[in-house]
Amino acid sequence: MGGANNSDLEVPEMITLRISNSNQEFQNSRDIDENWILEQISRRRHDGEKICVRVSINLQPVHLSLSTPGCPGIGGGGRLPNEEEKKVFDLWDKLGMNKSDFAGGTLIAFFRQLHRIID
């Protein structure tokens, strides 16, 4: 009988950043493309679009997803956050990423500070 072995179930370690319908993946928070972020947010604001930013982090020991208020709700996680994840949630809130009028520079600041927690 063949069963799934643990390596088949592993998700690659990375950060996925989705801004509305565009996304990029990074190996760590230092690899983000700041110009891409600013361009995506600026263009959508200029066009009057509602901006949805989703950040999925899968880097030991953090495994979580964050989203801005412009995203349709998908519900919360099924477990309590660990210590590092709590720090990431706190940073997201402290920088105001939980408000609809966040700036592209604020998202960049989030990534710049994220490495202190997980890299």
Secondary structure as UniProt FT lines:
FT   HELIX           6..9
FT   STRAND          14..19
FT   TURN            20..21
FT   STRAND          22..26
FT   HELIX           29..31
FT   HELIX           34..46
FT   TURN            47..48
FT   STRAND          53..59
FT   TURN            60..61
FT   STRAND          62..67
FT   TURN            69..70
FT   HELIX           83..94
FT   TURN            95..98
FT   TURN            100..101
FT   HELIX           104..118
//
